[in-house]
Amino acid sequence: MTVFILLDKAKISFVWLILITNMVISFPSITVNLLYIMTAFLSYILGLQPKIFLSAFGDKIKITRWEKWSILIFGIFALLDSRRNHMIDN
């Protein structure tokens, strides 16, 4: 499962790379507008995930600042990683 999480984090990093590249160097035609909308939507959705996660499990676990940023950047894949690290007994 760890391999799949790392692979999916690489995929989401590539998506962020494309979206940030679009902010710096605009792609041609209607693609630029679509990517702006996708950037806003992805930022909003991934911004909600740490809030929801912390409201649900904040009293049970302590997560670091890096883990909060990781959840913001990688979304569910970072949540799966945090769950594995904090909530599953080894």
Backbone as CSV, one residue per row, in Angstrom:
resi,resn,N_x,N_y,N_z,CA_x,CA_y,CA_z,C_x,C_y,C_z
1,MET,0.822,-1.190,0.000,0.000,0.000,0.000,0.868,1.256,0.000
2,THR,2.010,1.204,0.656,2.905,2.348,0.708,3.358,2.754,-0.686
3,VAL,3.610,1.787,-1.539,4.040,2.075,-2.908,2.940,2.810,-3.660
4,PHE,1.702,2.379,-3.480,0.586,3.030,-4.161,0.381,4.457,-3.668
5,ILE,0.553,4.671,-2.372,0.407,6.018,-1.826,1.495,6.922,-2.396
6,LEU,2.721,6.432,-2.455,3.800,7.239,-3.029,3.569,7.516,-4.513
7,LEU,3.084,6.535,-5.230,2.791,6.716,-6.653,1.683,7.754,-6.851
8,ASP,0.659,7.692,-6.027,-0.429,8.653,-6.134,0.004,10.054,-5.708
9,LYS,0.906,10.150,-4.740,1.446,11.460,-4.373,2.240,12.053,-5.534
10,ALA,2.960,11.215,-6.261,3.687,11.692,-7.440,2.718,12.184,-8.508
11,LYS,1.612,11.484,-8.681,0.607,11.905,-9.665,-0.009,13.245,-9.290
12,ILE,-0.363,13.424,-8.027,-0.980,14.673,-7.604,0.042,15.806,-7.667
13,SER,1.326,15.496,-7.436,2.374,16.513,-7.581,2.478,16.969,-9.031
14,PHE,2.327,16.044,-9.962,2.356,16.396,-11.373,1.172,17.299,-11.731
15,VAL,0.011,17.007,-11.178,-1.162,17.851,-11.418,-0.920,19.257,-10.886
16,TRP,-0.379,19.356,-9.659,-0.068,20.670,-9.105,0.968,21.393,-9.959
17,LEU,1.939,20.654,-10.478,2.953,21.259,-11.340,2.313,21.873,-12.587
18,ILE,1.399,21.159,-13.207,0.700,21.671,-14.385,-0.125,22.911,-14.024
19,LEU,-0.836,22.857,-12.911,-1.685,23.983,-12.521,-0.870,25.214,-12.163
20,ILE,0.251,25.033,-11.487,1.105,26.172,-11.140,1.818,26.712,-12.374
21,THR,2.222,25.832,-13.269,2.821,26.270,-14.532,1.836,27.128,-15.306
22,ASN,0.571,26.759,-15.284,-0.450,27.562,-15.959,-0.557,28.947,-15.351
23,MET,-0.339,29.074,-14.047,-0.380,30.392,-13.411,0.790,31.268,-13.860
24,VAL,1.949,30.646,-14.069,3.144,31.401,-14.467,3.161,31.652,-15.974
25,ILE,2.987,30.598,-16.743,2.984,30.676,-18.201,1.619,30.176,-18.662
26,SER,0.766,31.081,-19.075,-0.595,30.699,-19.455,-0.597,29.829,-20.707
27,PHE,-1.360,28.762,-20.635,-1.539,27.903,-21.798,-2.506,28.574,-22.771
28,PRO,-2.497,28.189,-24.037,-3.319,28.885,-25.030,-4.815,28.565,-24.936
29,SER,-5.598,29.464,-25.486,-7.039,29.368,-25.721,-7.853,29.103,-24.464
30,ILE,-8.855,28.272,-24.579,-9.796,28.025,-23.488,-9.185,27.159,-22.382
31,THR,-8.090,26.519,-22.684,-7.427,25.672,-21.692,-7.057,26.462,-20.446
32,VAL,-6.636,27.694,-20.625,-6.228,28.509,-19.486,-7.394,28.719,-18.523
33,ASN,-8.583,28.994,-19.035,-9.745,29.200,-18.165,-10.136,27.918,-17.438
34,LEU,-10.094,26.822,-18.139,-10.406,25.534,-17.520,-9.419,25.213,-16.397
35,LEU,-8.145,25.466,-16.631,-7.143,25.181,-15.603,-7.254,26.134,-14.420
36,TYR,-7.673,27.379,-14.639,-7.914,28.295,-13.522,-9.061,27.777,-12.648
37,ILE,-10.108,27.303,-13.289,-11.246,26.751,-12.545,-10.820,25.498,-11.788
38,MET,-10.043,24.632,-12.441,-9.564,23.415,-11.769,-8.662,23.748,-10.591
39,THR,-7.833,24.777,-10.725,-6.952,25.190,-9.629,-7.771,25.668,-8.432
40,ALA,-8.760,26.496,-8.699,-9.608,26.993,-7.609,-10.356,25.851,-6.932
41,PHE,-10.922,24.949,-7.716,-11.672,23.829,-7.167,-10.778,22.904,-6.347
42,LEU,-9.617,22.552,-6.886,-8.696,21.661,-6.179,-8.192,22.305,-4.894
43,SER,-7.877,23.595,-4.944,-7.423,24.295,-3.738,-8.504,24.310,-2.670
44,TYR,-9.745,24.553,-3.092,-10.855,24.586,-2.147,-11.096,23.217,-1.512
45,ILE,-11.172,22.195,-2.334,-11.443,20.845,-1.826,-10.307,20.360,-0.929
46,LEU,-9.072,20.533,-1.378,-7.945,20.072,-0.563,-7.750,20.950,0.670
47,GLY,-8.234,22.185,0.625,-8.184,23.044,1.802,-9.201,22.633,2.860
48,LEU,-10.309,22.059,2.415,-11.327,21.588,3.365,-10.920,20.300,4.075
49,GLN,-10.140,19.472,3.416,-9.796,18.173,4.001,-9.059,18.278,5.335
50,PRO,-8.047,19.154,5.482,-7.421,19.241,6.818,-8.391,19.718,7.888
51,LYS,-9.272,20.642,7.528,-10.255,21.130,8.496,-11.183,20.004,8.949
52,ILE,-11.678,19.235,8.015,-12.585,18.130,8.343,-11.847,17.066,9.146
53,PHE,-10.633,16.737,8.719,-9.834,15.716,9.406,-9.533,16.140,10.838
54,LEU,-9.130,17.389,11.021,-8.805,17.856,12.369,-10.040,17.994,13.243
55,SER,-11.167,18.355,12.666,-12.379,18.434,13.491,-12.852,17.050,13.913
56,ALA,-12.596,16.054,13.087,-13.022,14.695,13.422,-12.048,13.996,14.365
57,PHE,-10.762,14.162,14.132,-9.760,13.400,14.883,-8.765,14.262,15.649
58,GLY,-8.978,15.560,15.718,-8.025,16.468,16.350,-7.762,16.182,17.813
59,ASP,-8.769,15.696,18.516,-8.594,15.398,19.934,-7.903,14.060,20.159
60,LYS,-7.883,13.196,19.152,-7.290,11.872,19.305,-5.822,11.811,18.891
61,ILE,-5.440,12.652,17.944,-4.061,12.621,17.451,-3.506,14.038,17.366
62,LYS,-2.212,14.120,17.429,-1.514,15.384,17.221,-0.744,15.260,15.918
63,ILE,-1.003,16.163,14.995,-0.258,16.137,13.747,0.601,17.387,13.658
64,THR,1.716,17.230,12.987,2.671,18.322,12.874,2.225,19.308,11.812
65,ARG,2.924,20.420,11.765,2.631,21.430,10.755,2.874,20.878,9.344
66,TRP,3.944,20.083,9.197,4.224,19.492,7.891,3.095,18.559,7.461
67,GLU,2.546,17.806,8.391,1.443,16.907,8.038,0.208,17.689,7.589
68,LYS,-0.042,18.830,8.202,-1.162,19.667,7.760,-0.940,20.154,6.326
69,TRP,0.277,20.612,6.039,0.590,21.057,4.675,0.551,19.892,3.701
70,SER,0.996,18.746,4.148,0.977,17.565,3.295,-0.457,17.180,2.927
71,ILE,-1.371,17.283,3.893,-2.775,17.002,3.609,-3.320,18.029,2.626
72,LEU,-2.924,19.279,2.786,-3.367,20.318,1.868,-2.873,20.062,0.450
73,ILE,-1.658,19.599,0.305,-1.069,19.387,-1.020,-1.515,18.064,-1.628
74,PHE,-1.434,16.988,-0.870,-1.667,15.658,-1.436,-3.066,15.108,-1.193
75,GLY,-3.840,15.751,-0.339,-5.222,15.327,-0.132,-5.350,13.991,0.568
76,ILE,-6.211,13.162,0.027,-6.564,11.882,0.651,-5.366,10.962,0.811
77,PHE,-4.384,11.094,-0.072,-3.225,10.210,0.012,-2.390,10.527,1.247
78,ALA,-2.311,11.792,1.615,-1.629,12.152,2.857,-2.455,11.738,4.065
79,LEU,-3.785,11.803,3.938,-4.641,11.351,5.032,-4.470,9.860,5.284
80,LEU,-4.366,9.093,4.209,-4.125,7.652,4.366,-2.785,7.395,5.036
81,ASP,-1.794,8.182,4.667,-0.469,8.058,5.274,-0.517,8.420,6.758
82,SER,-1.205,9.509,7.104,-1.334,9.920,8.502,-2.117,8.894,9.310
83,ARG,-3.161,8.356,8.699,-3.942,7.322,9.390,-3.090,6.108,9.699
84,ARG,-2.266,5.713,8.739,-1.404,4.564,8.935,-0.377,4.836,10.037
85,ASN,0.141,6.076,10.090,1.160,6.418,11.072,0.593,6.589,12.485
86,HIS,-0.606,7.141,12.623,-1.117,7.519,13.933,-2.193,6.594,14.488
87,MET,-3.003,5.994,13.621,-4.187,5.326,14.128,-4.149,3.809,14.075
88,ILE,-3.289,3.271,13.275,-3.216,1.807,13.187,-2.101,1.318,14.097
89,ASP,-2.428,0.407,14.997,-1.434,-0.137,15.914,-0.477,-1.047,15.153
90,ASN,0.803,-0.851,15.411,1.820,-1.697,14.752,2.072,-2.958,15.547
